[in-house]
Amino acid sequence: MSENYHLDTLAIHAGQEPDPATGAIMTPIYQTSTFVQSAPGEHKGYEYSRSGNPTRTALEELIAAIEKGRYGLAFASGLAAIDCVLRLLNPGDHIIVGNDVYGGTYRLFERVYARYGLKFSWVNQTDLEAVKNAFTPQTRLLWLETPTNPLLALADMRALADAAPGDVLVGVDNTFASPALQQPLTFGADIVMHSSTKYLGGHSDAVGGVLALNDEKLYNELKFLQNAVGSVPGPMDCFLVMRGIKTLTVRMERHSYNGLQIARFLEDHHAVKQVIYPGLESHPQHELAKKQMNGFGGMVSIILESPEAAKRMVSRTKLFALAESLGGVESLIEHPYSMTHASTANSPFPVDTALVRLSVGIEHVDDLIADLRQALE
Ligand SMILES: Cc1ncc(COP(=O)(O)O)c(C=O)c1O
């Protein structure tokens, strides 16, 4: 498939040639654990579905194409994808991480990998000097989320990738933006990661994770770990993520349109103390957002007057469902302090107790605004 195709075209076709055997337009779901061999080691490219499965191969090629990388890898969840990256490291290695991340990422790093001798520095990734000062001779990985979950802070990917010493890998969790809004490898990142549970899948029906990258040696190491550790997705989930990606660019346009309208509505609402959305002029990194993103996405965070007001609001919406997760076509609302980010409560960066996070879906924006208005009454 030509790399020169636009993203909209790649999203529908890359990795997904019609099935040569039958002509099926949609990639078959190869629901099989193993593959027959004509003699030991003689097979058609697949031996066992942990090591490789044709439906997963199609998803991995698709991910590489839409992230402008050479290689893709798919996992059973977003955390499994991050886990695979950390397994590249050795005890004593040092990792710099932004100090506003998904709660599960914090939990994986500090409660699992710290026990195996990895050392983490949690740094404000919006402060280039602070990140530069955090590098030590042991630093092997700079891990960024942009926009962050849940405070929607950006990382200046180009500046940070340039600042990282040559032997430091730069990884970007691109879950909130998706490749429709930004492609971190083009800004100098070494590895891009997604929870494909979110915008890539887009329909809240599959849990998954992916990595994309360019370097062949690094790919071989990660591919080895993917098989050696074994947190791979099943073929049905790969199929669902691929089907979701076909409409990614169209969905992201609507998510971004709705997100901006809702952020503006909330900014004018007397019950809302602060609205955080990269598309608003009031966002401290709005200029950077315009520079490195093609749209601002569907995630909007707000701070209300009190934790009680936040809990009241999230319990009163009718269209916005109170649920963890994000990135689906349907709108979701949640209270990070008691839900997605409960695991950061004892961290150096607990989330605000009055914070509410919205995942704005692609319903009609007037209906969504009416729902929020009545919930805030
Ligand atoms: C930014 C971000 N990264 C990683 C993850 C983890 O992904 P998963 O839940 O698919 O393991 C999430 C989940 O919410 C997330 O929001």
Ligand as a Chemical Component Dictionary entry (heavy atoms), coordinates in Angstrom:
data_LIG
# 
_chem_comp.id                   LIG 
_chem_comp.type                 NON-POLYMER 
_chem_comp.pdbx_formal_charge   0 
_chem_comp.three_letter_code    LIG 
# 
loop_
_chem_comp_atom.comp_id 
_chem_comp_atom.atom_id 
_chem_comp_atom.alt_atom_id 
_chem_comp_atom.type_symbol 
_chem_comp_atom.charge 
_chem_comp_atom.model_Cartn_x 
_chem_comp_atom.model_Cartn_y 
_chem_comp_atom.model_Cartn_z 
_chem_comp_atom.pdbx_ordinal 
LIG C1 C1 C 0 -3.848 7.745  28.237 1  
LIG C2 C2 C 0 -4.057 6.294  28.554 2  
LIG N1 N1 N 0 -3.026 5.432  28.396 3  
LIG C3 C3 C 0 -3.163 4.114  28.672 4  
LIG C4 C4 C 0 -4.360 3.605  29.125 5  
LIG C5 C5 C 0 -4.455 2.137  29.438 6  
LIG O1 O1 O 0 -5.138 1.472  28.436 7  
LIG P1 P1 P 0 -6.001 0.128  28.678 8  
LIG O2 O2 O 0 -7.121 0.511  29.600 9  
LIG O3 O3 O 0 -6.431 -0.237 27.306 10 
LIG O4 O4 O 0 -5.078 -0.854 29.298 11 
LIG C6 C6 C 0 -5.448 4.456  29.285 12 
LIG C7 C7 C 0 -6.735 3.924  29.766 13 
LIG O5 O5 O 0 -7.625 4.672  30.131 14 
LIG C8 C8 C 0 -5.285 5.841  28.993 15 
LIG O6 O6 O 0 -6.298 6.718  29.140 16 
# 
loop_
_chem_comp_bond.comp_id 
_chem_comp_bond.atom_id_1 
_chem_comp_bond.atom_id_2 
_chem_comp_bond.value_order 
_chem_comp_bond.pdbx_ordinal 
LIG C1 C2 SING 1  
LIG C2 N1 SING 2  
LIG C2 C8 DOUB 3  
LIG N1 C3 DOUB 4  
LIG C3 C4 SING 5  
LIG C4 C5 SING 6  
LIG C4 C6 DOUB 7  
LIG C5 O1 SING 8  
LIG O1 P1 SING 9  
LIG P1 O2 DOUB 10 
LIG P1 O3 SING 11 
LIG P1 O4 SING 12 
LIG C6 C7 SING 13 
LIG C6 C8 SING 14 
LIG C7 O5 DOUB 15 
LIG C8 O6 SING 16 
# 
